[in-house]
């Protein structure tokens, strides 16, 4: 993976904590910070996706359609093999 160098100012006590955490995990400071930044970016993306899904299914017409589909499926389903 191609890397880009950046320069940021971070309080000394935070860097001390980062260095300690990286050392305990036996990774470099750069690897530790990269992992944290990746996790934060994914969490934001995942939170956005979850919100979109929640918004979609909170629509009353969609919820009614889902209920009808589930009811119709139960009416035609034999139930065999769905004991889970």
C-alpha positions as CSV (number, residue, x, y, z in Angstrom):
1,X,0.0,0.0,0.0
2,X,1.3,3.4,-0.9
3,X,1.8,5.7,2.1
4,X,1.7,9.4,2.4
5,X,3.6,11.3,5.0
6,X,1.7,14.0,6.9
7,X,2.7,16.4,9.7
8,X,0.3,17.1,12.6
9,X,0.7,18.6,16.0
10,X,-0.4,16.4,18.9
11,X,-0.1,17.2,22.6
12,X,2.9,15.4,24.2
13,X,0.7,13.5,26.7
14,X,-1.4,12.1,23.8
15,X,1.7,10.9,21.9
16,X,2.9,9.3,25.1
17,X,-0.3,7.4,25.4
18,X,-0.2,6.4,21.7
19,X,3.4,5.3,22.0
20,X,2.5,3.2,25.0
21,X,-0.5,1.6,23.3
22,X,1.6,0.9,20.2
23,X,4.4,-0.7,22.2
24,X,1.9,-2.9,24.1
25,X,0.6,-4.1,20.7
26,X,4.1,-4.5,19.3
27,X,3.4,-2.2,16.4
28,X,4.9,1.1,15.2
29,X,3.4,4.4,16.1
30,X,2.5,4.9,12.4
31,X,0.8,1.4,12.2
32,X,-1.2,2.1,15.4
33,X,-2.4,5.6,14.3
34,X,-3.2,4.2,10.8
35,X,-5.3,1.4,12.4
36,X,-7.2,3.9,14.6
37,X,-7.9,6.3,11.7
38,X,-9.1,3.4,9.6
39,X,-11.5,2.3,12.3
40,X,-12.8,5.8,12.8
41,X,-13.4,6.2,9.1
42,X,-15.2,2.8,8.9
43,X,-17.3,3.5,12.0
44,X,-18.5,6.8,10.4
45,X,-19.3,5.0,7.2
46,X,-21.1,2.2,9.0
47,X,-23.1,4.7,11.1
48,X,-24.2,6.5,8.0
49,X,-25.3,3.2,6.4
50,X,-27.1,2.1,9.5
51,X,-28.9,5.5,9.6
52,X,-29.9,5.1,5.9
53,X,-31.3,1.6,6.6
54,X,-33.1,2.8,9.7
55,X,-34.6,5.7,7.8
56,X,-35.7,3.4,5.0
57,X,-37.5,1.0,7.2
58,X,-39.1,3.7,9.4
59,X,-41.1,4.7,6.4
60,X,-44.7,3.6,7.2
61,X,-45.4,2.4,3.6
62,X,-42.2,0.3,3.6
63,X,-43.1,-1.1,7.0
64,X,-46.6,-2.0,5.8
65,X,-45.2,-3.7,2.7
66,X,-42.7,-5.7,4.8
67,X,-45.5,-6.8,7.0
68,X,-47.7,-7.9,4.1
69,X,-44.7,-9.8,2.5
70,X,-44.0,-11.6,5.7
71,X,-47.7,-12.5,6.2
72,X,-48.0,-13.7,2.6
73,X,-44.8,-15.8,3.0
74,X,-46.1,-17.4,6.2
75,X,-49.4,-18.2,4.4
76,X,-47.7,-20.2,1.6
77,X,-44.7,-21.6,3.6
78,X,-44.9,-25.2,4.8
79,X,-42.7,-24.5,7.8
80,X,-40.6,-27.5,7.1
81,X,-36.9,-26.8,7.4
82,X,-37.5,-23.4,9.1
83,X,-37.4,-24.6,12.7
84,X,-34.4,-22.5,13.4
